[in-house]
Amino acid sequence: VSIEEEENNVLSIYPNPATDHIFLQINTSEEEDMLIEFFSIEGQRIYQEEITAKDKALGKARSIFVSDFAKGIYLVKLTTKTKLYQQKIVLQ
């Protein structure tokens, strides 16, 4: 699995910083299932969602409510069979 960090255009997260919800836009032509995970700065996974290739093909941004998450910095990981994309977000 190769790791692509913030310089990629595959994973867009906005707004950042966020308070109530974020939008996740996945921009890839890969036709495979994906896993979205949120990790706290301590490394604890606090959110997980599987995205099927069919769901991703819809091309819409996914809305995720984060108002119940503690304020702080989180690492968002998007994992496919062959790649790992990650980006930091700030929740206020």
N, C-alpha and C positions, 0 to 999 in steps of 0.2 A: 504494500500500500504506500503510495507516494503522498506527501503532504504538501498542499498548496495553501499558503497563508493569505494575508489580507490583500496582497497585490492582485489576486484573482478577481474576475468579474462573474464567477459562477454563483457565489452566495452574496446577495445584497440584503442587508438588514437595516430597517429604518422605522421610526426615528431612532437615532442613537446620539445622545442618551434618551431613554424612554421612561415613562411613568406607568401607564395603564396597559398598553399593548404594543406589540411590534408587528411589523410585516416582514415576512421572509419571502424573497423572490429568488427562485432557483433558475439560473440561466445556463442550461447545458443541453446538449443534444443526445447525451447518453440515455439509452433506453434500458434502464435497470432500476430496481428498487433502491431506496435510500433510507437512511436513518438520521433523524435530527435529534441531537442531544444538547442539553444545557448543563454546564458544570459550574458550580460555585468556585470561588478562588481557592477554597480548601480542597477542591477535587471531588466534591460530592455531586453525583448526578441528581438534578432536581426536576428534569423534564425529559421525556423521550417520546418520539412519534415516528412511526414508519410511514414512508411515502412510497406508494407503488408507482411503477412506471406509468400506469394509466392515469393516476392522479396528477403526476407531474406534467403529463402531456397537455393538461388543461391550461397550463401556462399562467395561472393566476397567482398572485401573491397570497401567501397563507397568513392569516391573522392569528397571533398567539397572545392571549391575555397574560400579562406578567404582574398585575397589580398585587397578587398574593405572594410574589417572590420578595425576599428581603432586598433592601437597597444594597447596591454594590456592583462589583465587576464580575461578569460571567463570560465563560468561553462557550461559544456555540460551535458544535461540530456537525458537519454534514459528511456522512460516510457512505461510499458506494463500495462495490466489490473490489475496486482497484485504486480508489483515491480517497483521501481525507482532506476536506476543506475546513478551515476553522477561522473564526473571527471573534474578537472581543466586543462585548456590549456593556453599557453602563445603565443600571436601573436606578432611578432617583425617586 
